[in-house]
């Protein structure tokens, strides 16, 4: 079944919408624009440093598509991450500000007034943001873990030795519990950190490292390497969370990680179809292949979804996998026609949102309207894996989030569009 968005807004004709966020009731959305030159003179650019100058921005809209405010600036590469509190009071944005400094900015989400601007020279690109329900805690995954707590009308930075000591590599993901009393973070070398917050201070931390995995999943006897975690999510109404990367998803409780014991390990290596190929690990960085990417977890922690890249020859496909807390195998799975890039659940796990996309000529912006270079879409599935609708787009899609109450879906794409759907 084809589905059209309630509204669509073109935020840029040159940059991508790599990040969106939506309130729990779906009545407010924020998004940011970003672009990075991954190819130069036909060759891939490996540097993660900013290399594209332009005008970038953070944009806020209501559920009718009216722009509430925007914050634009001339800089390099732009906004890679946005976040908004569940109640819609506080918004945040992160990415690159200029060639030497990352961007981390906190706003009054109603009017765009800047409440806190962190442009420290030590900060590099912010990759992901997470906020507590009321926005009193804001955490950022970047070259380090950055955590800020509200104090008066502004914010102060929390610091703790474990914030740097726990991570051997760049922090990839962070998730703040809606209560603001605890959060979890992960890195690309298999490390997970849990920290509790009380009276504006870090009170307790626990750390865990994933077992190493074979660099070639088809040959378990090969060298074992670190697991590159890419996503971490907390259950909003429970003391549990999940982290994903490599071929694995780990489900934890707060007490379980302190005992260094996951509640459940989901191994996606068993889900390959005949003829499917999985990229080998990265021998240069000594990490396993990045197959399992984004994940989502229900409010009570009993149901989760994740997405995995799969390849057959030149075809770039994927899987959407659903698990229950007490199951070790998927309760259902859906084959996807393109590489999946994101998944999201409403609080009661009644619906599953998904974004995908693959370009035959990656990192080259295709024509608009659609041409033949990219195949991409947004999807909505039921809790049992039935596809309810899809919406094809002209370029790769990355972010997609369904509101906690299930009333709205916000999404973004590399064609510079922000989308708003009514499920």
Phi, psi and omega in degrees: 000128179278147182225139175251147178292153174297320173206160180220138180232131178274108183274336180201149174261357181234335185253169180261156170260091184273348186214137173220161174210152184220146179288168181298328180265001176075012187267353179217139183228142172235153180208159179226157180248142188207150170204142178224137181276100182275347176226142177219125182055039177081358182247146181288136178266117184274341183294137177270358180291151180297140184219007179234117177274141180182185175258124184234165184199166173245132187231140178235137181227155171267181187290347177266359179090011177278131179287125179274320178190167173211152178229106182250153179207156174267121183201209183236126177069313171098214192263115182260341184215140170227162176208159176213143179292155182302325180279349177084015182276323188235138173237161179213155179218149179210162180159226173251139174262313177214192186293338186245343186233143173280171179247132171213112188225138181242135188236157159285115188290345181281325186229356178082006178295131182284121179264336182200134181230114182251104181237042180294145182294341180281339183286129173250194188304130173275123185261336183201146179232149176216138183235151172288173184303318181261003180079011179287339176236130177233125180237145183229138172262122182211213175296337172225176173269125180241128180229133181232142177238146182290135176219108187067229180266007181226200182227151175237150182275132172273140177226152182199141181304327182290342181296328177258326183291334183284338190247124176276336184229187180300137178289126185261329185206153176211146179218124179263132174294142182308330180293339184076006183268349176200160177209165177227153180214158182219166177226182185275007179238028171082015183259142178230136179235133170246136178224140176256149182236134176212133180054038176074018180224153174284122184261329188201145176225151172226146181230150179211145177236134182289148173300147179292153182240156178295139181293333173243104184302335180280348179230085184302341181281352180290171181307140178265136188228175183287151180267121181276096178291139183238338184214146176215136183220142178256151173279126189293328184245023181213168178259057179220162180202167179227149178226142184227152176170161184061234176252015193231153167232128178249132176253132184230157159254165178301315181290329182294319181292329177289335173271002180060042182220113176290152177287325183204144175240122178256120184253112184275359179297336181280357186261007181284135175276160178304132179090348180284141181248144177239130180302144175289167178291176181262103182291336180291319180258000179058045176233156180288169179296145182268076184270306179277123186248256185286155174217167177217151182222144181288167182300325182268001177076011185267349185217138177214158176232152175214164180234148182224140175282142175219146182225138173232104186063234179272351181285131179251105185238191180194182179226141166254123185241138178240136181230150169253159188303323185262006179258147176260339177252159179299141174280337168198161178212150181232127175285137183245144184284344182225170176298125178279144184236352179189151175216153182210150178237147165284171188301321182268006178058040175277332182225150178238121177261148183212143174237142177217179177162147175209134177253133178292337176237079189302148174070011173246124185291122182280169180291158175228115017291173189306142172245209183258001187282331185231143171235119185208160178195162166252148183224157168227129179243156174280176181293344178254012174092006178282131178286123180269319176197167173215158179223107180291148177227174188266357182206173182300142178246139180241293186274142171207133180218133174260140181296156183300326180273002175076013186272345185204155176232131174246141184208163180218160182217169180285359173272008177083012184259144167254131183243147176226119182247150168254108186302000000 
